[in-house]
Amino acid sequence: MLRLDKEGAIARLMIDRPERHNAMNLAMWQALPDLLAQAVDDADVRAIVLTSATPGLFCAGADIAEMLAAREDLALRAATQSAINAAQSALAQCPKPLVAMIDGDAIGGGCGLILACHMRVATARARFGITPARLGLAYPLHDTGLLVDLVGPGQARRLMLTGQLVGAEEALRIGLIEEIAESAHEALRAITANSAFTHAATLHTIARVIAGQRQEDEASLALFASAFDGTDFAARAEAFFKRKN
């Protein structure tokens, strides 16, 4: 299932269903937004990690047994589609830094999970695949958009049409992940040392840019100006000059 652990300023949202290779069932998709919201609402949490509770095993995707059952059960089909969309939207719209730490295979819906995160760190043994073509399924529009944003339409077509798995080095080369490392510790250390205000502003602004915003408007100018009145800037600027002197 899914569980949420906390260590200092870092919350870990962990996939924990090793007996089914961490395949995501309906209950897990439904639980994800609420667990993520708990981490977001915790003032002590500065960064969130999406990972597996089992080393070497990330996520095999959606539960195929449930998907087969959904052929005959229209209510299950609708509930699953709604839950997946809600979970992916919650991840993509997370207002705190959200890092996927991948060790093992991220396949199908498992790859979709990491696409919705802000950063992706993978071990050298990680593999990635978007495999609906092997099963005769259609990949969700939302997740396809996230993939195209990361790797471009050409690589997105290659991954989706072939259904082939790619290793960590290839994933890094095409922009599917940002870093190869044995853990996300260094990235998280750097993130949690920085300003929470700037994190929120950065994620908000990048989301607007991805959506097509390129010109400053009243909202973007107000966001920029608000930093100067914030306690975060005042405290960090004072600390900067103390170190310099």
C-alpha positions in Angstrom: 0.0 0.0 0.0 1.1 3.6 0.4 2.5 5.1 3.6 3.9 8.4 4.7 6.9 8.7 6.9 8.7 11.9 8.1 12.3 12.5 9.0 13.0 16.1 10.0 12.1 18.4 7.2 11.6 15.5 4.7 8.4 13.5 4.2 8.6 10.2 2.4 5.6 9.0 0.4 6.5 5.3 0.0 5.0 2.6 -2.2 4.8 -0.6 -0.2 3.3 -3.5 -2.0 6.3 -5.7 -2.9 4.3 -8.9 -3.3 2.8 -7.3 -6.5 5.9 -5.5 -7.5 4.4 -2.2 -6.1 1.6 -2.2 -8.7 -0.8 0.5 -7.9 -4.4 -0.6 -7.2 -7.5 1.5 -6.8 -7.1 1.9 -3.0 -3.5 3.2 -3.5 -4.5 5.7 -6.2 -7.3 7.0 -4.0 -5.1 7.3 -0.9 -2.3 9.2 -2.6 -3.8 12.7 -2.7 -4.7 12.7 1.0 -1.3 11.4 2.1 0.4 14.0 -0.1 -1.9 16.7 1.4 -0.7 15.7 4.9 2.9 16.3 3.9 2.0 19.6 2.3 0.0 20.8 5.3 2.9 20.0 7.7 4.7 23.3 8.3 7.9 21.4 9.2 8.1 19.5 5.9 10.3 21.3 3.4 10.6 18.6 0.7 8.7 15.4 -0.2 10.2 12.2 -1.7 8.2 9.7 -3.7 10.0 6.4 -3.4 9.6 2.7 -2.7 9.8 1.0 0.7 11.7 -1.9 -0.9 15.2 -1.4 -2.3 15.5 -2.4 -6.0 11.8 -2.2 -6.6 10.0 1.0 -7.6 6.6 0.5 -9.3 5.3 -2.0 -12.0 2.5 0.4 -12.9 -1.2 0.0 -12.5 -2.6 -3.3 -11.2 -3.3 -5.3 -14.3 -5.7 -7.7 -12.5 -7.9 -4.7 -11.6 -7.6 -3.4 -15.1 -8.8 -6.7 -16.5 -11.7 -6.7 -14.0 -12.6 -3.2 -15.3 -13.4 -4.6 -18.7 -16.7 -5.9 -17.3 -17.1 -3.5 -14.3 -17.9 -0.1 -15.7 -18.1 1.4 -12.2 -14.6 0.1 -11.4 -13.3 1.5 -14.7 -14.7 5.0 -14.0 -13.5 4.9 -10.4 -10.0 3.9 -11.4 -9.7 6.5 -14.1 -10.9 9.2 -11.7 -8.5 8.1 -9.0 -5.5 8.0 -11.3 -6.3 11.4 -12.6 -6.7 12.8 -9.1 -3.5 11.3 -7.9 -1.4 12.5 -10.9 -2.9 16.0 -10.6 -2.1 16.1 -6.9 1.5 15.2 -7.6 1.9 17.6 -10.5 0.4 20.5 -8.5 2.3 19.9 -5.3 3.3 23.3 -3.9 6.4 21.9 -2.1 9.4 20.4 -3.8 8.6 16.8 -4.8 11.5 14.5 -5.7 11.1 11.0 -7.1 13.8 8.6 -6.0 13.8 5.6 -8.3 15.6 2.3 -7.6 14.4 -0.5 -9.9 11.8 -0.4 -12.6 9.3 2.4 -13.2 6.9 0.9 -15.7 3.7 2.3 -17.2 1.8 4.0 -14.5 4.9 3.8 -12.3 6.7 5.9 -14.9 3.6 8.2 -14.8 4.1 8.8 -11.1 7.7 10.1 -11.6 6.7 12.2 -14.6 4.4 14.2 -12.2 7.2 15.0 -9.8 9.4 18.1 -9.9 12.7 16.2 -10.0 13.8 12.6 -10.6 16.8 10.9 -9.2 17.6 7.3 -10.1 20.1 4.7 -9.2 22.2 3.2 -12.0 20.1 0.0 -12.0 16.8 1.8 -12.6 14.8 1.2 -15.8 12.0 3.1 -17.3 9.2 2.1 -19.7 5.9 3.4 -20.9 4.2 0.2 -22.0 0.5 0.6 -22.9 1.3 -0.5 -26.5 2.2 -3.9 -25.2 -1.3 -4.3 -23.6 -3.4 -2.5 -26.1 -4.1 0.4 -23.7 -4.1 4.2 -24.1 -1.8 6.3 -22.0 -3.6 9.2 -20.2 -3.5 12.6 -21.9 -2.2 14.3 -18.7 0.7 11.9 -18.3 1.5 12.1 -22.1 1.7 15.8 -21.7 4.1 15.5 -18.8 6.3 13.1 -20.9 6.4 15.5 -23.9 7.3 18.4 -21.6 10.3 16.4 -20.3 11.7 14.7 -23.4 10.0 16.3 -26.4 7.6 14.8 -28.8 10.1 12.7 -30.7 11.5 10.8 -27.7 7.9 10.5 -26.3 6.8 8.8 -29.5 9.8 6.5 -29.4 9.2 5.5 -25.8 5.4 5.0 -26.3 5.4 3.3 -29.7 8.2 0.8 -29.0 7.3 0.2 -25.3 11.0 -0.5 -24.8 12.7 -0.2 -21.4 15.5 2.3 -21.1 18.3 2.4 -18.5 19.3 5.2 -16.3 22.0 6.5 -18.5 19.6 6.7 -21.5 16.9 8.3 -19.3 19.4 10.9 -18.2 20.5 11.6 -21.8 17.0 12.2 -23.1 15.9 14.3 -20.0 13.5 11.7 -18.4 15.5 12.0 -15.2 17.8 14.7 -13.8 20.4 12.8 -11.9 21.9 9.3 -11.3 22.8 8.7 -7.7 22.5 6.0 -5.0 20.2 8.3 -3.0 18.5 11.7 -3.3 20.2 12.8 -0.1 22.4 15.5 -1.7 19.5 17.0 -3.7 17.3 17.0 -0.6 20.0 18.6 1.5 20.4 21.4 -1.0 16.6 21.9 -1.3 15.8 22.0 2.4 18.6 24.5 3.1 16.9 27.0 0.8 14.0 29.3 1.1 10.5 27.8 1.3 9.0 31.0 -0.1 11.3 30.8 -3.1 10.5 27.1 -3.6 6.8 27.9 -3.7 7.3 30.9 -6.0 9.6 28.9 -8.3 7.2 26.0 -8.7 4.3 28.3 -9.3 6.1 30.3 -11.9 7.5 27.3 -13.8 4.0 25.8 -13.9 2.8 29.0 -15.5 5.6 29.0 -18.0 4.8 25.4 -19.0 1.2 26.4 -19.4 2.4 29.0 -22.0 2.9 32.2 -19.9 5.8 34.2 -21.1 5.0 37.8 -20.3 4.9 39.4 -16.9 1.4 40.2 -15.6 0.0 41.7 -12.4 0.2 38.4 -10.6 3.8 37.6 -11.5 4.9 41.2 -10.7 3.1 41.0 -7.3 4.8 37.7 -6.5 8.2 39.1 -7.3 7.5 42.2 -5.2 6.2 40.3 -2.2 9.5 38.7 -1.6 11.0 42.0 -0.4 8.3 42.2 2.4 8.8 38.7 3.5 10.5 37.6 6.7 12.5 34.9 4.8 14.3 37.5 2.7 15.0 39.7 5.7 16.5 36.9 7.7 18.5 35.4 4.9 19.9 38.7 3.7 20.9 39.6 7.3 22.7 36.2 7.6 24.4 36.7 4.3 26.0 40.0 5.4 27.0 38.6 8.7 28.9 35.8 7.0 30.4 38.3 4.6 31.7 40.5 7.4 
